[in-house]
Amino acid sequence: MPLSRYAISFPDPQRPGFTILYSTRKGSLVRVSEQLLTAITNNTLTDEERATLQQLQLWTNDLDAERSEMAAIVDHTNSHAPLFSATVVLTLACNLACPYCFEEPFRDGQEMTEETGRVLVDYLIRNHLDQGRNVELRFYGGEPLMATTRLKEIATPLLAAAANAGKTFSFSLVTNATLLTRAMVEELLPLGLKSAIITLDGPPEIHDQQRPFVSGKGSFKTIIDNLAAVYDLVTIKPGGNFTRDNYRCFPEMLDLLLEAGIDPSRLGPVQFSPIHPKSGLFDPHAAACVLPNEPWLIEANLFLREEILRRGFAMDKLQMGICMIDLEQTLVVNYDGSLYKCPSLMGWPEFCVGTLAEGVSDYQESHRLDIWKNDECLDCAYLPICFGGCRLLTLQKNGAIDTVECHRPMLDASLERLVLQDLGTRKPDLRPAC
C-alpha cells in the first residue's frame, strides 16, 4: 500500500526533521516525523496510522484503482449533484468604461427581455426544482444592477417555486458595486441574495484609471462607501484585476479597507486575478496575461496571497477544482437565452451549447471534455487541482481547444509555498496520529 500518486511531500521549515504531506485530491495536510516517514517508506505503519493516512487520501490500497477513480471523478460528481448553478447575463450594459473589459468586443448594451426571463424561470422550475435540485443563480453582466427589474422578475417566482418544491433558491451578484447601496441590498435580501463579488483594482490611482465611470470620473470612493455600508448585511467577496506593472500596489487597497473600518473577518475570500485579453483576442505583447506559467505571474500570485492573509483577509484554500465546463449541472444563460458552459466563451458563438427553448446539445467534442484523460495527466500529482487547465487560455493561445493547458511548471514553482501559506493559518497540531 503506497502513498497516493496525488500526494506531495516537502520538508517542514518550522520543524527540522519533519516532513509535510499534502493531498491535492482531498486538501488534507499532515506533519510526519522522520520515524513515521521511514515507516511509510518501509510499509511498517501501525493499522491506526495507515487508516488515518488512507482517510486523508494520502495512502492507497491500489494505485491502479486510485487512477481509475480519478478518471471517473467527474462522472461521479455529476451523478451526485444536488444543486443546479447558472450564471445569468441580465444585461451587457455597464456604467463603467474599463479599458480591459473582456466583453467589449461583443457588448452593445443588449439586455434580457421580459419574455426570455419568463422562459428562464420555466426552464429552471421544470428541469431542476421539479427534479429535486436546489437552484443557485449568479447574476452577471455588464452590470447586473442596471437590470434590477428583470432580476426581481426572475428571482421572485423562483423563490416561491423552490418553497413549494421543498428546495432552496438563492443568488449572488457579480457587480462593480457602484450601485450596491444599502437600500439595494435590503431590497434584494428577501428575494434570495446571499453574496456579491465586487471589483477593486488596487488603490485609487490605479483603480480609477482601470475602472472609471463612463463619464471618466473615478469609481473607487463610490465602491468603498457602498462596501462599508453593506458588508454587515451580505457576504462581500472582493476581487481585482492586476497587471505585471501594478500588482505590488494592490495591498495598499487592502490597507484602505482596514482604514475605512471594514472588518476583514466579515468579508468573503479575496481573489485577485491577472487581466486577460479581450474576448477572441490574443496579443502576446499586451499587459494582459494568458500564460499562468509565466514567472512574474507565479510570483505575483504568491506575493498577493501572502499580503492578503497577513492582513487578516480570507482566501480560498487550495482544493480540488473541477472546471464548470465539465459539470453537467452548471450553465451560462446569455441575455438572449443562448446557453454556454463558461462566461468566458460567450465571445465565441461556435461554443454555444443550446438555448432555453431547445435545451442543451451534446458538447462532448466541441469542449473536449475528456482532454485531461490521458496517461500524463492521470499520473500527475497536480491533476486534482488542474484537470487540464483552462480551455479559454488554450483557445486564446492556439485558436482551438487542442491540448491541455498544463499547470505543472506553475505548481512545481509555487505549490509548496501555497501550502505553507495555508499552514500558517491553521492550528499547529494538525493530526496527532501522524
C-alpha positions in Angstrom: 0.0 0.0 0.0 1.9 3.1 -1.2 1.5 6.8 -0.9 -1.1 8.2 -3.2 0.1 9.4 -6.5 -1.8 12.6 -5.7 0.3 13.4 -2.6 3.3 15.7 -2.5 5.9 16.0 0.3 8.4 18.6 1.3 10.5 19.4 4.5 8.7 21.4 7.2 10.7 24.6 7.5 9.4 25.2 11.0 10.2 21.8 12.5 13.5 20.3 11.3 13.3 16.6 11.0 9.6 16.7 10.0 8.0 16.3 6.5 4.7 17.8 5.3 2.4 15.6 3.3 -0.3 17.2 1.3 -3.1 15.6 -0.7 -4.0 17.5 -3.9 -7.2 15.4 -4.1 -8.6 16.0 -0.6 -6.7 19.1 0.5 -5.6 17.3 3.7 -2.3 18.2 5.3 -0.2 16.3 7.9 3.2 16.7 9.5 5.1 13.5 10.0 8.4 12.7 11.8 11.4 11.1 10.3 10.4 7.9 12.1 7.0 7.9 10.7 8.2 8.7 7.2 10.5 5.7 7.4 7.6 3.5 8.4 5.7 4.8 5.4 8.6 4.0 3.1 9.1 0.6 4.6 5.4 -0.2 4.9 5.7 -0.8 8.7 2.9 1.6 9.8 0.5 0.6 12.5 -3.0 -0.1 11.5 -4.1 3.2 13.1 -1.5 5.2 11.2 -2.3 3.5 7.9 -6.1 4.1 8.4 -5.5 7.8 9.2 -3.4 8.3 6.1 -5.9 6.4 4.0 -8.8 8.5 5.3 -6.8 11.6 4.3 -6.3 10.1 0.8 -2.5 10.3 1.3 -2.3 6.5 1.2 -4.0 4.0 -1.1 -4.6 0.3 -1.3 -4.2 0.2 -5.1 -2.5 2.8 -7.3 -4.3 1.5 -10.4 -7.7 1.7 -8.7 -6.9 5.2 -7.5 -6.1 6.2 -11.0 -9.3 4.8 -12.3 -11.3 6.7 -9.6 -9.7 9.9 -10.7 -10.6 9.2 -14.3 -14.2 8.7 -13.3 -14.4 11.5 -10.7 -16.2 14.0 -12.9 -18.9 11.4 -13.8 -19.3 10.6 -10.1 -19.6 14.2 -9.2 -22.2 14.8 -11.9 -24.3 11.8 -10.9 -24.5 13.1 -7.3 -25.1 16.8 -7.8 -27.9 18.1 -5.7 -27.6 21.7 -6.9 -28.0 23.4 -10.3 -26.0 26.5 -10.7 -26.3 29.0 -13.6 -24.6 32.3 -14.4 -27.3 34.6 -15.9 -26.4 37.5 -18.1 -29.1 40.1 -17.4 -27.6 42.9 -19.4 -24.4 43.8 -21.3 -24.9 47.5 -20.5 -22.4 48.9 -17.9 -21.9 52.2 -16.2 -18.1 51.8 -16.2 -15.7 52.1 -19.1 -12.9 49.7 -18.2 -10.4 49.7 -21.0 -9.6 46.0 -20.5 -13.3 44.8 -20.5 -13.4 41.2 -21.6 -16.9 41.5 -23.1 -16.2 44.7 -25.0 -15.9 43.0 -28.5 -19.5 41.8 -28.3 -21.1 44.2 -25.8 -23.5 46.7 -27.3 -26.0 47.3 -24.4 -28.1 44.2 -25.0 -30.3 43.1 -22.2 -32.6 40.2 -21.3 -36.2 40.7 -22.3 -39.2 40.0 -20.1 -40.1 37.1 -22.3 -36.7 35.5 -22.0 -36.8 35.9 -18.3 -40.1 34.0 -18.2 -38.7 31.2 -20.3 -35.7 31.0 -17.9 -38.0 30.7 -14.9 -40.0 28.0 -16.6 -36.8 26.2 -17.6 -35.4 26.2 -14.1 -38.6 25.1 -12.5 -39.3 22.3 -15.0 -35.8 20.9 -15.4 -34.3 21.5 -11.9 -36.6 22.4 -9.0 -39.2 19.9 -10.1 -36.4 17.3 -10.5 -35.4 17.7 -6.9 -32.4 20.0 -7.3 -31.8 23.3 -5.4 -31.1 26.2 -7.7 -28.4 28.9 -7.3 -28.0 31.7 -9.8 -25.2 34.2 -10.3 -26.4 37.4 -11.9 -23.8 38.8 -14.3 -23.2 41.5 -16.9 -22.3 44.1 -17.9 -23.5 45.4 -14.7 -26.5 43.3 -13.4 -27.8 46.0 -11.1 -28.6 48.1 -14.1 -31.3 45.4 -14.8 -32.9 45.0 -11.3 -36.4 44.9 -12.7 -35.5 41.7 -14.7 -33.6 40.3 -11.7 -36.7 40.6 -9.5 -38.9 39.2 -12.2 -36.7 36.1 -12.2 -35.9 35.7 -8.5 -39.5 36.2 -7.1 -41.2 33.3 -8.8 -38.2 31.0 -8.4 -38.2 31.7 -4.6 -41.9 30.8 -4.4 -41.4 27.7 -6.6 -38.5 26.5 -4.6 -40.5 26.8 -1.4 -43.4 24.8 -2.9 -41.0 22.1 -4.0 -39.3 21.9 -0.7 -36.0 23.0 -2.2 -33.9 26.2 -2.0 -33.3 29.1 -4.3 -30.6 31.7 -3.8 -28.5 34.1 -5.9 -25.3 36.1 -5.9 -24.1 39.1 -7.9 -21.0 39.8 -10.0 -21.1 43.5 -9.7 -18.8 46.6 -10.0 -20.5 47.7 -6.7 -21.2 51.2 -7.8 -25.0 50.6 -7.4 -24.7 48.2 -4.5 -26.2 50.6 -1.9 -27.6 49.5 1.4 -31.1 50.2 0.1 -30.5 47.9 -2.9 -29.2 45.1 -0.7 -32.1 45.4 1.7 -34.4 45.1 -1.3 -32.7 42.0 -2.7 -32.1 40.1 0.5 -35.7 38.8 0.8 -35.5 37.5 -2.8 -32.5 35.3 -2.1 -29.4 37.4 -2.3 -26.5 35.7 -0.5 -23.3 37.3 -1.7 -21.7 39.7 -4.1 -18.4 39.5 -5.9 -17.1 43.1 -6.3 -14.0 44.5 -8.0 -11.4 46.9 -6.7 -8.4 47.2 -8.9 -5.9 48.3 -6.3 -5.6 51.8 -4.7 -7.4 54.8 -6.1 -4.7 55.9 -8.5 -4.8 52.5 -10.2 -8.4 51.6 -9.8 -9.8 54.9 -11.1 -7.7 54.6 -14.2 -8.7 51.0 -14.8 -12.3 51.2 -13.8 -13.7 54.8 -14.4 -17.3 55.6 -14.9 -18.4 56.2 -18.5 -18.2 59.9 -17.6 -14.5 59.5 -16.9 -14.9 60.0 -13.1 -13.2 57.6 -10.8 -15.3 54.9 -9.1 -13.1 53.9 -6.2 -14.7 56.1 -3.5 -18.2 55.1 -4.5 -17.4 51.4 -4.2 -15.6 51.8 -0.9 -18.6 53.8 0.5 -21.0 51.1 -0.7 -18.9 48.3 0.7 -18.7 49.9 4.1 -22.5 50.3 4.1 -23.4 46.8 3.1 -20.8 44.3 4.3 -22.7 43.7 7.5 -25.8 42.6 5.5 -24.4 40.3 2.8 -21.2 38.4 2.2 -18.9 40.5 0.0 -16.1 38.8 -1.9 -13.6 41.4 -3.0 -11.7 40.9 -6.2 -9.5 42.8 -8.5 -7.5 42.7 -11.8 -3.8 43.3 -11.9 -1.0 43.6 -14.4 2.7 42.9 -14.4 3.3 46.6 -13.6 0.9 47.3 -10.8 0.3 44.1 -8.7 2.7 45.1 -6.0 0.4 48.2 -5.2 -2.7 46.1 -4.6 -2.0 45.6 -0.8 -2.4 49.3 -0.4 -6.1 48.9 -1.3 -6.5 46.3 1.5 -5.0 48.8 3.9 -7.5 51.4 2.8 -10.3 48.9 3.5 -8.9 48.5 7.0 -8.6 52.2 7.5 -12.3 52.5 6.4 -13.2 50.4 9.4 -14.1 47.3 7.4 -13.6 44.1 9.4 -11.9 41.5 7.1 -13.4 38.7 9.2 -16.8 39.8 7.9 -15.8 39.6 4.2 -15.7 36.5 2.0 -12.5 35.4 0.3 -10.4 37.9 -1.6 -9.4 36.9 -5.1 -7.0 38.9 -7.3 -6.5 37.8 -11.0 -4.4 39.0 -13.9 -6.1 40.9 -16.7 -6.9 38.6 -19.6 -7.1 39.5 -23.2 -10.5 40.7 -24.5 -12.8 38.0 -25.9 -11.5 36.5 -29.0 -8.2 38.3 -28.9 -4.6 37.3 -28.0 -1.8 39.9 -28.1 1.4 38.4 -26.6 2.9 41.9 -26.2 -0.1 43.3 -24.2 -0.1 43.7 -20.5 -2.9 41.1 -20.2 -1.8 37.6 -19.4 -2.9 34.3 -20.8 0.0 32.1 -19.7 -0.2 31.0 -16.0 3.3 29.6 -16.0 4.9 33.0 -16.6 7.5 33.6 -13.8 6.2 37.1 -13.0 2.6 35.8 -12.6 3.7 32.9 -10.3 5.5 35.5 -8.1 2.6 37.9 -8.3 0.1 35.3 -7.1 2.3 34.2 -4.2 3.0 37.8 -3.2 -0.6 38.9 -3.2 -1.8 35.8 -1.4 0.8 36.3 1.4 -0.2 40.0 1.7 -3.9 39.2 1.8 -3.5 36.6 4.5 -1.1 38.7 6.5 -3.7 41.4 6.9 -6.3 39.0 8.2 -8.4 38.7 5.0 -9.6 35.3 3.9 -8.6 33.4 0.8 -10.0 30.2 -0.7 -7.9 27.2 0.5 -6.2 25.0 -2.0 -8.7 22.3 -3.0 -9.7 20.0 -5.8 -11.4 22.1 -8.5 -13.3 20.7 -11.5 -13.9 23.2 -14.3 -17.6 24.3 -14.7 -17.4 23.1 -18.3 -17.1 19.5 -17.0 -20.0 19.8 -14.6 -23.4 18.9 -16.1 -25.4 21.0 -13.6 -23.8 24.3 -14.4 -24.7 26.6 -17.3 -24.3 30.2 -18.5 -27.6 31.7 -19.7 -26.9 34.6 -22.1 -29.2 37.6 -22.3 -30.9 36.2 -25.4 -31.5 32.7 -23.9 -28.5 31.1 -25.6 -26.6 28.7 -23.4 -22.8 28.4 -22.8 -20.7 26.4 -20.4 -18.4 29.2 -19.3 -18.9 33.0 -19.3 -15.6 33.5 -21.0 -16.7 31.5 -24.1 -19.6 33.9 -24.8 -17.4 35.7 -27.3 -17.2 32.6 -29.4 -20.7 31.7 -30.9 -19.3 28.3 -32.0 -19.2 27.3 -28.3 -22.9 27.9 -27.8 -24.4 24.6 -26.4 -28.1 25.3 -26.9 -31.0 27.6 -26.0 -33.5 27.8 -23.2 -36.2 26.8 -25.7 -34.4 23.9 -27.2 -32.3 22.7 -24.3 -28.6 21.6 -24.2 -26.9 19.9 -27.1 -24.0 17.5 -27.0 -20.8 19.4 -26.3 -18.5 16.5 -25.6 -16.3 17.1 -28.6 -16.6 20.8 -29.0 -15.4 21.4 -25.4 -13.0 18.5 -25.3 -14.5 17.1 -22.0 -12.0 14.2 -21.9 -8.9 16.2 -22.9 -7.3 15.6 -19.5 -8.0 11.8 -19.5 -4.6 10.9 -20.8 -1.7 9.0 -19.1 0.4 12.1 -18.4 -2.4 13.9 -16.7 -3.8 10.9 -14.8 -0.4 10.1 -13.4 0.3 13.8 -12.4 0.1 14.7 -8.7 -1.4 18.0 -9.6 -4.4 16.6 -11.6 -7.0 17.2 -8.9 -6.2 21.0 -8.8 -5.7 21.4 -12.5 -7.8 18.9 -14.6 -6.1 20.0 -17.8 -6.2 23.7 -17.1 -8.3 26.4 -18.6 -9.8 25.8 -22.1 -10.2 29.5 -22.6 -6.4 30.1 -22.3 -5.7 27.2 -24.7 -8.3 28.7 -27.2 -6.8 32.2 -27.0 -3.3 30.9 -27.4 -3.8 28.3 -30.1 -7.1 29.3 -31.7 -8.6 25.9 -30.8 -9.1 23.7 -27.7 -6.5 21.2 -29.0 -4.4 20.5 -25.9 -4.3 20.7 -22.1 -3.1 23.9 -20.6 -0.6 22.3 -18.2 -0.1 23.9 -14.9 2.9 21.7 -13.8 5.6 24.4 -14.2 3.5 26.9 -12.1 2.7 24.3 -9.4 6.3 23.0 -9.3 7.4 26.5 -8.6 4.6 27.6 -6.2 2.6 24.8 -4.6 4.9 24.2 -1.6 4.8 28.0 -0.8 1.0 28.0 -1.2 0.6 25.0 1.2 2.9 26.7 3.7 0.8 29.9 3.5 -2.3 27.9 4.3 -0.4 26.1 7.1 0.3 29.5 8.7 -3.5 30.0 9.1 -4.1 26.6 10.7 -3.6 25.2 14.1 0.0 23.8 14.5 -1.1 20.4 15.8 -2.6 19.1 12.6 -3.0 15.4 13.1 -1.9 13.8 16.4 -2.0 10.4 14.9 0.8 11.3 12.5 
